[in-house]
Amino acid sequence: MKIFISAPFGNYIKKEGCVSVTGTWTLNPRGNRLLAVIKSLRYNRELGGWTNKLGLSNPGIDIGMNKLRSGEVLSIASTTQTEFKELNTLIPKGMNLEINLSCPNLHDLDADELEWDSAGVFNNNIRRWCIAKVSPLTTLKELIYLIDVLGFRQIHVSNTLPVRSVGGLSGKSLIPHTKGLIKTIRGVWKDEIEIIAGGGIDSIGTVTEYIGEGANHVSIGSLCFNPFKLNKLLKVLT
């Protein structure tokens, strides 16, 4: 089992035995990430998790690639219909990638309308990691498109839960969605797919639940806000 430190935490947290995911990066700069965090990141007691409206703020793919260390994973996203094709001309064929396909405004579109149609260009036999990161609301139809049409064999379930007016929600609310997606993938594709499970992980119990449902690996996100609990969990896992 691999332990991933999810983006954007992977930009700053490097732990022995863990895979840091940096980003998320886009072709062109989209503003200051730190400023976006300060302005939008909040703990919502009513919802029981962290919310944000980061909007993929980042200084652009060139800086992202230059900062990437050996063994790390570069998280990328598309903001236009052609961006993935353009990124593919810049990113080395062997560079580890996580393709962020989980923008909240995509989950309710039909597969032929998604901006995912060119995401499959990154799949090859050279990368150790070429991961599709999906929304907690991803449908079976969308999974079929990602796996059977675009050819992804590594799926990260799942990103933040879209909540009207507050942005993306992370935390315990994701657990039933993530477990449901694991069951769906295992039910249809058996052991053909490598599953990375994330959402609400704050103890060994949640990790055990995800692995028990059929996940191969786990991804840690908002727990990084609590360095003491993070280090305590990693001592058990690594």
C-alpha positions in Angstrom: 0.0 0.0 0.0 1.2 3.5 -0.9 0.3 6.6 1.1 -0.2 9.7 -1.0 -0.1 13.2 0.3 -2.7 14.9 -1.9 -2.4 18.2 -3.7 -2.0 21.0 -2.7 -0.6 19.6 0.6 2.0 17.7 -1.4 3.5 21.0 -2.4 4.7 21.5 1.2 4.7 18.2 2.9 7.4 15.6 2.1 7.4 12.5 4.3 9.6 9.4 4.0 7.5 6.5 2.7 4.8 8.8 1.2 4.2 10.0 -2.3 3.7 13.7 -2.5 1.3 15.0 -5.2 2.1 18.6 -6.1 -0.2 21.1 -7.8 -2.8 21.3 -9.1 -1.1 22.9 -12.2 -2.6 24.3 -15.3 -1.0 25.4 -18.6 -1.0 29.1 -17.8 -0.9 30.9 -14.4 -4.2 31.3 -12.6 -3.4 33.6 -9.7 -1.7 33.2 -6.3 -2.5 29.9 -4.5 -1.6 31.1 -1.1 -3.8 34.2 -1.4 -6.7 32.0 -2.6 -6.2 29.7 0.4 -6.3 32.7 2.8 -9.4 34.1 1.2 -11.4 30.9 0.8 -10.3 28.1 3.1 -12.5 27.7 6.1 -13.6 25.0 8.5 -17.4 24.7 8.4 -18.7 23.3 11.7 -22.2 22.8 10.3 -20.9 20.7 7.5 -18.1 19.1 9.5 -15.3 19.7 7.1 -13.0 22.1 5.3 -14.4 24.2 2.4 -12.5 26.1 -0.3 -12.9 27.9 -3.5 -9.3 27.8 -4.7 -10.2 27.8 -8.4 -7.0 26.0 -9.4 -4.9 29.0 -8.5 -1.3 28.3 -9.4 1.7 29.9 -11.2 1.6 27.6 -14.3 2.9 24.2 -15.5 6.5 25.3 -16.1 7.0 26.2 -12.5 5.3 23.0 -11.4 7.5 20.8 -13.5 10.7 22.6 -12.3 9.7 22.0 -8.7 8.8 18.3 -9.0 11.2 15.9 -7.2 12.0 12.3 -8.2 9.1 10.0 -7.2 6.6 12.7 -6.8 3.4 13.1 -8.8 2.4 16.2 -10.8 -1.3 17.0 -10.5 -2.7 18.8 -13.6 -6.0 20.1 -14.7 -7.6 21.5 -17.9 -9.4 24.8 -18.2 -10.1 24.6 -21.9 -11.0 21.9 -24.5 -7.4 21.8 -25.8 -5.4 22.3 -22.7 -4.6 18.6 -22.1 -3.2 18.2 -25.6 -1.1 21.3 -25.1 0.2 20.0 -21.7 1.0 16.7 -23.3 3.5 18.4 -25.6 5.3 19.9 -22.6 5.3 17.1 -20.0 7.9 14.4 -20.3 6.5 11.0 -21.1 7.9 9.4 -18.0 6.7 12.1 -15.5 4.2 10.8 -12.9 0.8 12.4 -13.3 -2.5 12.8 -11.5 -5.1 14.2 -13.9 -7.7 16.2 -11.9 -11.0 15.6 -13.6 -13.1 16.5 -10.6 -14.1 20.1 -11.0 -17.6 20.3 -9.5 -19.2 21.6 -12.7 -18.3 18.4 -14.6 -20.1 15.8 -12.5 -23.5 16.1 -14.2 -22.4 16.2 -17.8 -22.8 13.3 -20.3 -19.5 11.6 -21.2 -19.5 13.0 -24.7 -19.8 16.6 -23.3 -17.0 16.3 -20.9 -13.7 18.1 -21.3 -12.1 14.8 -20.6 -12.0 13.6 -24.2 -8.3 14.3 -24.6 -7.2 13.3 -21.1 -6.3 9.8 -22.4 -3.3 11.2 -24.2 -1.3 10.9 -21.0 -1.7 7.1 -20.7 1.4 5.2 -21.8 3.5 2.3 -20.6 6.3 4.5 -19.2 4.7 6.4 -16.3 4.5 4.5 -12.9 1.5 6.8 -12.0 -1.1 8.1 -14.4 -4.0 8.7 -12.1 -7.5 10.0 -12.9 -8.8 11.9 -9.8 -12.6 12.0 -9.8 -15.5 13.7 -8.0 -17.3 11.9 -5.2 -20.4 12.3 -7.4 -18.9 10.5 -10.4 -21.4 8.2 -12.1 -21.0 4.7 -13.5 -21.3 6.1 -17.0 -18.4 8.5 -16.4 -16.3 5.7 -14.9 -16.9 3.6 -18.0 -15.8 6.5 -20.1 -12.6 7.1 -18.1 -11.7 3.4 -17.8 -12.9 1.7 -21.0 -12.7 4.6 -23.5 -9.8 6.7 -22.2 -7.9 3.8 -20.8 -7.2 4.9 -17.2 -6.1 2.0 -14.9 -5.5 4.1 -11.8 -8.4 6.0 -10.2 -8.3 8.3 -7.2 -11.6 8.5 -5.4 -12.4 11.1 -4.5 -11.9 14.9 -4.6 -13.9 17.5 -2.6 -17.7 17.3 -2.5 -19.3 20.3 -4.3 -21.6 22.2 -2.0 -23.6 25.2 -3.3 -22.3 28.6 -2.2 -19.4 27.2 -0.1 -17.3 25.5 -2.8 -15.6 22.1 -2.3 -16.1 20.2 1.0 -13.5 17.8 2.4 -13.7 15.6 5.5 -15.9 12.8 6.8 -18.8 13.6 4.4 -16.7 12.1 1.6 -16.4 8.6 3.2 -19.7 7.1 2.0 -19.1 8.5 -1.5 -15.6 7.1 -1.6 -16.7 3.7 -0.4 -19.5 3.6 -2.9 -17.2 4.4 -5.8 -14.7 1.7 -4.6 -17.6 -0.9 -4.6 -18.7 0.2 -8.0 -15.2 0.0 -9.5 -14.5 -3.4 -7.9 -17.9 -4.7 -8.9 -17.5 -3.9 -12.6 -13.7 -4.1 -13.2 -12.7 -6.5 -10.4 -8.9 -6.2 -9.9 -8.1 -4.5 -13.2 -8.1 -1.1 -11.6 -5.6 0.4 -9.0 -7.7 2.4 -6.6 -6.5 5.3 -4.4 -9.0 6.1 -1.7 -9.2 9.5 0.0 -11.6 11.6 2.0 -12.0 11.9 5.7 -8.9 9.9 6.6 -7.9 10.9 10.2 -7.2 7.5 11.8 -6.1 4.0 11.0 -9.8 3.0 11.2 -10.7 4.9 8.0 -7.7 3.5 6.2 -8.7 0.0 7.3 -12.3 0.7 6.0 -11.1 1.8 2.6 -8.6 -1.1 2.2 -11.3 -3.5 3.3 -13.7 -2.2 0.6 -11.0 -2.9 -2.0 -8.7 0.2 -2.2 -5.1 -0.5 -3.1 -3.7 2.8 -1.7 -4.9 5.8 0.4 -4.5 9.6 0.0 -4.3 12.0 2.9 -5.5 15.5 2.6 -7.1 17.7 5.3 -5.5 15.7 8.1 -2.3 17.6 7.1 -3.8 20.6 8.9 -3.0 18.7 12.1 0.7 17.8 12.0 0.5 15.9 15.3 -2.3 13.6 14.1 -0.7 13.3 10.7 2.7 12.1 12.1 0.9 9.8 14.5 -1.0 8.1 11.7 2.1 7.9 9.4 4.1 6.1 12.1 1.5 3.4 12.0 1.2 3.2 8.2 4.9 3.6 7.1 
